[in-house]
């Protein structure tokens, strides 16, 4: 009976999904990750972050915009400085300084 039921099941979609997940996991495992430390500047009314390894410093009016800007600049700087091959993606993790007050 099990054989008869399994003959009628189409598992090709599940198999494709598992293969896609494995490929995504391999890509993210090989993706270079960098951390940028962020702080709020109350005088300038902006978030800023820096990374010494790439290196870069940037600012933005909101934390979400700062994360987007850091990802863009971090990618460019990693390629320019030969830390990754052209087109190889990097991940920039922006973290707030401990006990940082923000708007």
N, C-alpha and C positions, 0 to 999 in steps of 0.2 A: 504494500500500500504506500509506503514512504516513497518508493521509486516512482510510482505513478503520479503522486502529488508533485514531486520535485521536477518531473518532466514538464509540468504545466507552469511552473514559476519562471518568470523572467527576471533574473538577477543581474542582468547586464548593467542596468542603471545604477544599482548599488555598488557593483564592482567599479564602475567608472568613477563614482563619487569617492570611493576609498582611494583609488589611484590618484585622483585630484588632490585629496587631503595629504597624501604622502608626498607628492611633488611640492605642494605649498609648504609643508613642514621642512623639507630639504632646503627650499629657497630661503625660508626665514632663518634656518639654522646657519646657513652660510652668509647671511646678510650681516654686514659689519654694523655694530651698534656703538653709538657715541652718546655721552651725557653732557647736557648743557645746564649750568646752574643759573636759575632765574631769581630776580629780586624786583620788588616794586620800588620805583623812585618817586616819592611823594612830591618832590619839588618840580620834577618834569612831568609828573602825572602819566608815566609810562612804565610798562614792564620792560626789563632788559635781561638778556642772558648772554653767557659767554662759555666758550669751550677752548681750552688751551691746546688741545691735541690737533685740531683741524687747521688752524685756529680761526675763530670768528667771535665777534660781539655784534649783537643787533638789539633793536628795541621795537616795541609796538604798543598801541594804546590798550589792548586787551590781551589776556593770557592766551586765548585761542588764536589770535592773530600772531602772537609771539611764537607759538608752536609751529604754525604754518610757515612763518618767515624763517625760523631756525631750520626747519626741514629743507627749505629751498636753498638757503645759504650753505648749510652743512653739506648737502649733496654736491654743490659746486666746489666747495673748498676741498672736499675729499678727493674729487677728480683732479683738480688743479695741483694738489700736493702729492699726487700719485699714491694715495692710500687705498684707492679702488680703481678698477679698470673703468674706462669711459662707459657709461650706461649701467654699470653695476650699482644697484640700489643700496643706500645706507639708511639706517634708522637713527633718528635723533630723538632722544628721550629728554624732555625739558622738565627739570625738577625745581620746585620752589625751595629757596633757602629755608632752613628750619626757623620756626617762630617768626615768620615774615608776615607783617600785617599787610593786607591788601584791600583794595576798594570793594 
